[in-house]
Amino acid sequence: MNLDTLYIIDQKDDLGLEFSKLVSMMNYTRVTTIEAVKDLTVDELDFLYDEDANSIGMLLSHMAAVEKVYQVLTFENREPSDEEILPILPSLDLGNLGREQIKGNTIDYYLEQLADVRKTTIANFKTLPDEWLFEQTPFWRDCPANNYFKWFHVFEDELSHRGQIRLIKKMVFKHKG
């Protein structure tokens, strides 16, 4: 990502104008997420403020998993199979399964997950015309949604969890005293 154009929502190389707008917003969201977590230790990434909490590592893994699911939903226009969901289920559902399985990883592990899934997303965006963003299909509660909204939801989910991450970081550092 070019930090010189981070605050410019405009044309991006090899993307149509509408995809460029979307990717501009996704890039800003990702840069601010990375900035919030880049120096965290494994213990800080695994910190749970209570027995029902999600850790920062869990939330980062969740972001990557959500993006993978939306790749299947939108690029392949289908629901993910059980075989596709099973490996990422702890990340999607979080909760007990996530607390049991998502721990002990470095920040580089999570950042690589996020980068890998985003690389696939952008590669697919580059193959599609802007009109694809406006294609509608049934979505939640069988209400129509277009691909633009679905990808807005991907980075909106990341923004929401980044807010949680910032709160958890405050608890981590308060706990450390």
HUPEMO-V47730 format. One record per pair of residues at least 12 apart in sequence whose ideal C-beta (glycine too) atoms are under 6 Angstrom apart, sorted by the first residue. I is the first residue (numbers start at 1). J is the second residue. D is the distance in Angstrom with one decimal. If there is no record, write none. Layout:
I_J_D + I_J_D
This chain:
1_27_4.8 + 6_28_5.9 + 9_21_5.4 + 9_24_4.2 + 14_126_4.9 + 16_130_3.8 + 18_130_3.9 + 18_133_5.2 + 19_125_4.9 + 22_151_5.7 + 26_155_4.7 + 29_155_4.5 + 29_158_5.3 + 29_159_5.6 + 33_162_4.9 + 36_162_5.9 + 36_165_5.5 + 36_166_5.9 + 40_107_5.4 + 42_106_5.8 + 44_172_5.1 + 45_57_3.9 + 46_103_4.6 + 47_172_4.7 + 49_171_4.8 + 54_94_5.0 + 56_165_5.2 + 56_168_5.4 + 57_102_5.6 + 57_105_5.8 + 58_94_5.5 + 58_98_4.5 + 58_102_4.7 + 59_161_4.5 + 59_165_5.7 + 60_110_4.0 + 61_91_4.1 + 61_102_5.1 + 62_91_5.1 + 62_94_5.9 + 63_158_4.9 + 64_113_4.2 + 64_114_5.2 + 64_117_4.8 + 65_88_4.1 + 65_91_3.7 + 65_92_4.9 + 66_157_5.4 + 67_117_4.6 + 67_154_5.5 + 68_117_5.6 + 70_150_5.9 + 70_154_5.1 + 74_147_5.1 + 74_150_5.5 + 75_124_5.0 + 90_102_5.6 + 132_147_5.9 + 133_147_5.0 + 133_148_4.1 + 134_146_5.1 + 135_147_5.6
